[in-house]
Amino acid sequence: MSDDSKSVVHSVAKAFAVLRAFGPDLPELTVSEIGARTDLDRGTSFRLLNTLVSLGYVAPVPGSRRYRLALKCLELGYTPLACDDLKRLSRPLLAELVADVADAASLGMLDGSDVVYVERVQGDVARSHLDRRVGSRTGIYAAALGQAILAFEPPDVQRAVLESGERTKLSERTITDIDLLLVRLAETRKKGWAFSDGENAYGLRTVAAPIFGRDGRVVAAVSATARVERCSLEAFVANGVPRVLAVTSELSQAVRLSAGQRDPRLAVEKIRAVSTDPTPARRNTTAPGQRGEN
């Protein structure tokens, strides 16, 4: 970096120097150690650390004077790339869900107390006010798509996220109590999938499951939604859950395998080439429905 460049913000460069000071061999550092590794004085190191802590990229280690990188650092590069890859990879799989077991299928990611629809395939919903488009959002508290992600965060994070957003009853079945929602999230984590029955919108049922990233954390989720008149609750769960879990398993493997490949689509091809389960029941004659997702 040129020191005499008028277009360079040196404080930003120093902040990244602090982040780079951490490594696999030194995951936790004190202020003095950071200063020594970055050639910054202790005062500057301390102020930069406090700023990075306030932004969520560095976290203090409890019971010590040391600091570590926070998981939010992954968002600097991985999340945008993962979002783009997952959007492209998920679309044909979502389309298969709609063709077989659902009226709509979505890929979602968390943003604060909301889940954002980053990809979606749906049937004919022209006459429905429940149509959801890519970029739309809904509260995690009432959406299986969001709960499938939040369930795999620590309980204190779950509570903080739920408390940070408004919780309004959208139907008579909507759960707004924090403690009851935490119980629901614990059940979801234990099962490995989430379920919603009219909690976000009347007459809609949704199953959703998480997509795991390379580090084992959940990066997104996939949901399948059906109108109540399409089939019984038991039939929807029996048919929808294994199909959604198969899709999220495939996408989770794709995320992991695409780490060293230029084209992540090769990861899906590799998965399908070595799969011993061709899932012949991917198609049936059930017609897709008319509504969006809850």
N, C-alpha and C positions, 0 to 999 in steps of 0.2 A: 504494500500500500504506500502511495506517495504521501510523505508527510507535509508537503507544501501544497497539496490539492485543496482548493477552496471549497470544493464540493463534497469533501469528506467530513462526516460528523464523528469526531474522535471519541466522544462519549459512547456512541453506539459500538464502535470498534472495541472499546474497553469492556463493555458489557459482554460482548461475545467472547472476549479473552477470558473473562471470568467463567463463562459456561464451558469453554474448552479446557479449563484448568482441571476439571474433573475427568476421570477416566476409569476404565475397568480396574486398574491397579490402585487408584485412589478415589473411591466412590464418595468418601466423606472428607471434608477439609475444614480447617479453621480459617478465620479471617487472615491470620498471619501467613498460613500456608498458601492461601490463594494469592496474597500479595507477593510472596516469594516466587510463585510459579508464573506470575503475570508481569512482574516488574512494576507493580503498582504499589503506592504507599498504603499504609494500613487504613487511613481515613478514607481514601478513595475506594479501596476494596470494600470497606464496611458500608459505604453509601450505595455502591452498586449492588451489593448483596441484598440490602434492605429493599431496594427497588425491585430486584428480581423476585424476592420473596413476596412482595406485595402484588406482583403480577402473576404469581403462581408457578414460576419456572424454577425456583429454588425453594427448598424447604429446610427449616432447622431440624436437626436430629434431637429428639426429646432426651432430656437428661444430660446434655452435653453442650459444648460450645461449637459444635461442628455443623456443617451444612451438607446437603446432598442435592442432586438434581431431582426435580419433581417430574412426574410422568407427563405433565403438560408440555415438556420439551419435545415430546414425540409429535405434537401438533405442528411444529415448525416446518416439518417436511413430509412426515408420513401421512398425516390426515388428508391433505389435499390430493396427494397421489393415490392414496387408498380410495378416496371418494371417486375419483375419475375412473380408476380401474374397476371398482365395484359396480359403478353405474353401467359400464359397458358389459361386464361379465354377467351381471344379474338379469339384464333385460330378457334374454331368451328363457331363462329359468323361471322368471316371474310369469312370462307368457304361458309356459307349460302349466303352472299352477292355475291360472285363469281358465285354461282350456279344460282342465281336469276336475279340480276340486273347489274352485272359488269364483267369486264374481269380481274380485279385485285382489291384486297382490302388490306389495310395496317393499321398497328398501328404505330404511330410515336411519338417521343419525341424531344424536342428542345435541341440543344447543340450549344451554341453560336449563330451565325447567320444562322445555318443550322438546318434542321429537319432530324433526324436519323430514319431509318426504323428499328424498333425493332421486328416487326413480319409482315409476309406478306403471303398472299395466292394469287396465280395467275393461269391463264389458261396456255395453251401451248404457250410459248413465245420463243421457241427455235430458231425461225427464225427472231426474233426481236432484234435490238440493244438497245431497251428500257427496256430490262429485268432489274429488280432491285432486289437485294438480301438483306437479313437481315444484318444490319450493314452499308449499303450504305447510303449516305446522299445527300441532295440537298439544295440549298439556299431557305430560307423561302420566300424571295421576290417573287419567281416564283412558289411556291407550295401551293396549297390549304390546304394540310395536315399541313404545318407549320403555315399558316395564321390563321387556325382555333384555334390554341393555342395562338399565339402572340396577336390576336385580343382582348383577355381578360386581357392583361397586361395594365398598365397605359400608356398614350400616350408618356410620356418621356422615358419610358422603350422601347416602340415600336421603337421610333426614334433611340435610342442608339443601339439597336440590328440591325436594318436595316443599319445604318451607319457603323457598325463594319465589315460588310462583303462586298465582291466585288459583284457588280450587273451587270451582262452581259446579253445582249439581246439573249435569246435562241431561240426566234422565233419573227416574226413580231408583235405578240400580247403581248410579255413580257413587263411588266411595271417595269421600273427601277427608275423612279422619286420618291424621298422620300415622297413628299407631296401627290402625287397621291396614293402611297401605303398606307399612313396613312388614306386617305379617304376610300380606299378599306377595311382596317381593321375596321374602324368605322361602315361601312355598314355590315360587317361580324358579328360584335358583336351584332348589332341591330337585324339581322335576326336569329342569332344563328347557322349559318353554312356558310361555305366558298365554293366558286365555281371557277374553272379554266377551260378555254376553249382554249386549245392549247397554253397556256402561257409558259409551261415548255417543251412541246414536241408537234410537229405537229400531228394533227389527234387524240388527246386524250382529253377527258373531265373528270373532277374530281369534286366530291362533298365531303366535309369533315366536321366533327363536333367534338366539344371538349368533353373530359371526365373530369368530375369534381371530385376533391378529397374530403376528409372529411372536410377540412377547407373551401371549396367553391372555391378553386383555380383550374385552369386547370392543369392537370398533363400529359395529352397526348391527342391524337386525332385519329380518325378513318377516313379513306377515302375509297371511291369506285371510280374506274376509268373504263371508257368504251371507245372503239373506236368510232369515229364519224359515221362509217358505221353501227354500231350496231343498233342505233335508232336515232330519232330526238332529238334535244336539249331539246325540251319541254317534250318529253316522258322520257328522262333520268332524268331530274330534278324532274318531277312529281313522278316517281317511286323510284328514288335513294335517294332523300332527306329524305322522311319519314323512309325509311329502315335504313339509316345510323343514323338518330336521334334515332331510336328505339334501335339500337346496343349500341350507346354511353350512352343512358339513362340506359340501363341494366348494362353496365360496371361501370357507375358512382355509381349506387346503390350497385353493388358488392364491390366496393372499400370502400364505407361507412360501409356496413354491415360486411365486413371481418375484421373490426378493432378489434373485440373481439373474433374472431374465429380462430382456428388453421388452418383449411383448408378453404381457400377463396372460393373453389368450392361450399361449402355449401351455400354461399350467393347467388350464381346464382340459385341453386336449390330452395332456399327459395323464390326468386323473381318470378320464373316461377310457383311455387306452388300457390302463392297468386294472380297471375296476372289475371285480369278480361278480358284481351285482348289477346287471343291466337294467334293473327295475322295469320289467316289461309292462307293469300296470300303469305306466305314465299317461296313457290315453284311455278315455272312456267316452261314452256317448252323451254324458250329461251336458246340457247346454249352459253356457255362461249366463250370469244374471245381469242385473241392471244398476247396482248401487256401488257406492264407494266404501271406505274403510273406517273402522272405529278403533 
